[in-house]
Amino acid sequence: MPSDYPKARKPCQNCRRPFRGGPPARYCPACRWKHRGRTSTKYVWTPERDQLLRERYDGKVKGRAASIAAGLGWPPWQIKRRAAQLGLCYPADRRDWTAQEERFLWQHAGRRHLHWMATQLGRSETSVVLKLKRMQISRAWREGYTLRDLELCFGCDHHPIDRWIRQGWLQGRRRGTRRTGSGGRGNGPADAWYFTDEDLVRFVRSYPAAFRLDKVDQHWFLDLVLKGSQTKAARSEARLEA
């Protein structure tokens, strides 16, 4: 919006360099920031207000934060945030983990995605993640190989593997995660691929010249061809039964 008065050149009261400004301007643009006052804090918590919050706040009572905020003339989100800072918030569900739930995690962790396990157990995803860490269970996909796994196994980058998939030589399937997108590297997130031992054995038998044998991981290749996956599955079942 144009000003109602003309701008004239005048000296800056701080550095004395001439600048162009209206009658209210006293400092040049380079010196104005030095004379700006501090912005006052809108919501200030005092020891008295903190004590009031400790006495009255209860996260289980619906509308309690709104009533405290109305008394102070503040928004409810400010009350909830301060309560979290003071450690007054706690989860409503503090159920102990049962042996059956732990067996469920041993059975499905690494085979089903996190959201599905949390829904089946009736718990939050954060709760499931923390429990998996305490049990030292990896969430990595255990049955099958990801694209990154195949890069390490075949000793190549993702380009030939993507070509095998497009040509229909290598059959795979999606994990069933909640990721959405156009798919592919660099084109946004997409539901991740995984490949079983049977998929890889079928590919190796049908297209043995598609990859360089001197580049593959020899220990993995021998285990795949000699069906060492059967022994791995047996060890996994024995651990679940223990």
N, C-alpha and C positions, 0 to 999 in steps of 0.2 A: 504494500500500500504506500503510495507516495506521501511524503511529509508535507505539512502546510507551510513550512518556512524554508527558505533557501539555505543550503549548506555553504559555509564560508571557511576559508583557511584560517586556522588559529593555532597558537603553540600549545603543545601538550603540557599540562601542569606537572607531569612527572619527569619526562625526558626533554622537554622544551622543543621537541621537533614539531614542525608544522604538520597539521593534518586537516582534512576537510570533514566538518561535522556541524550539526545544528547547535542552537544556543544551549541546550542542556548538556551537551557532550563536553567533558573536561579532560579526558585522556584519549590518546591515540589507540588504535586497535591493538598495538603491540603491548600497551601498558594496562589495558582495561582489566585483564585477568588478575593483576596484582591487587586490585582494589575491590574485588568482588567479595562480599561477605559470605560467610558459611551458611549453607542451607540448614535451617533448624530441623531437628528431628521431630517427626510428626507424632510418633508414639514413644513415650519415654516410660520405661519400667523402673519404678522405685522399690526399695525394700518393703514398703507398706503394701504396694500393689502386688508384689510377689507373694507376700504372706496372705493377702486376700485370696489370691488364686489358689494357693495350697489348701486353704481351708474350704473353699467352695467348689473347686473344680472336681468333676467326676465324669470321666469319659463314657461311663455306662448309662448315665442319665441323659436322655434325649432333651435337647434344648438348654442344657446347663451352660454351655459356652455362650449361647446367644443371650441368656439372661445376664451373665457377667459382663458381656460386651455392651449390653444396653445400659447397665449401670455406669460404665466408664465412658460411654459415648464412642466406643470403638467398634470396628467390624469384628465379627466372630473369628475370622481367620487369624487375626492377631492374637486372640486368646489361645487358640489351638496351637499356634506356633510357639508361643511362650511356654505353654504347658509341656510341649515336647522338649523344649530346651531345659526345663526344670526336671525332667524325668517323671512327669505326672501321667504320661500316657503308657498304656500297657495293653497287650493284645487281649481280646475278650476270651479267646480259646487257648488255654494252656494245657491241652490234653497230653498225657504221656504217650509215647510211642509204644505200641504193643508188639509182641513177638510176631504176630500175624502180619502186621504192617511192615515190619522189617524184612520178613520173608518175601513180601510183595515187592519191596525195593530190590532185593537180591535177584529176583526173578525177572523184573522188567527194566531195571536201570540199564541203559545202553541198548535196549531193544525197542522201547517205546519212548516217545518224546515227553518232556517234562510236564506239559500242560495236561496230557492224558493221565499221567500218574497222579497229579495233584487232584484232578477231578474225581478219579476213582477212589481216592483216599479221603476226599472231603476236606482237604487242607490247602493252604496257600502254596504257590510255587516257591516262595521264599523258604517256607518251612521245609519243603521237600529237599531243596538245595542244601540247606544247612544240615539236615539229617544225613544226606548222602556224603557230605564232607566229614561228619563225625564217624560214619561207618567206613570211611575211606573207600567209597565206591565211585568209580569213574562214570561220568555220564557219556563218555565217548561211545560211539556206535560199535557194539561188540560182534554182532552177527552181520558180517558183510564188510565191504570196503567202500570208502568214500573215493571221490575223484582224486583227492590228495594222496590217499593210500596207493591208488593205482599208479600215480606218478612215481612214487618211490619204488613200487614193486617192479614196474617195467622200465625204470630208469629213463624216463622221458618227461616232457612237459605235457600240458593239458591238450595241446592242439591235436596230436594223433588220437588221443583218447576220445576227444569230442568228435573226430571224424569217424571213428569206429561206431560210436553211438548213432550218429546221423545216418550212416550207411546200413544200420541194422545188424552189424556184425556182433556187437557187444550188447547184450540185453541187460537192462537194469530196471530199477523201480525207484519210486520216490519214498522218502521216509514217512511222509504224512505229517510234516511239521506245519506250523501256522505261517511260515514265510510266504510272502506273495511277491510277484514281480514278473518281469518279462523273461527272466532266466538267462543263463550264460554269464560268463565273467565280464564285468564292466558294464553290464546292462541292467543292474539293479538286482536285489536279492530274489531268490527263487527257492522253491522247495528242493532240498538237497537230494542227490542221487545216492544210492548204495547198491552194491553188487555182491552176490553171494559166491561161495566157492563153486557151486554148480554152474553159475553164469560164466565164470572165468575158465573153468575146465572146458565148457562147450566152445568158448571162443578160441582157446588154445588149440583144440583138436580141429576146428573147422578152418582157422586162418593162422597156421603156424608161421607163415612168412610175413605177417603183418607187423611183427615186432622183431627187434634184434635180440637174439638170445644172449649175446655177450654183454648186454646192458641190464638185463633183469637181475633182481636179487636172487642169487642161486639158492640160498637156504629156503627162502619163501617159495621159489618155483618147485624145488624138490618136495617140500611139504605139501604143496598143492597137487602135484601130479601123483605123489604116492599116498594121497588121501590122509595126510596127517591131521586134517581138520576133524576126523573122527575121534582121534585121541584127545584133541582139545575140547570137543564137546563132552566127552566122557569125564574129563577132569572138571569141567564146569558143572555137570550134573552132580558129581560127587561132592563138590563144595556146597551146592544148594541143599543136599540131603544132610550134610554134617550139622 
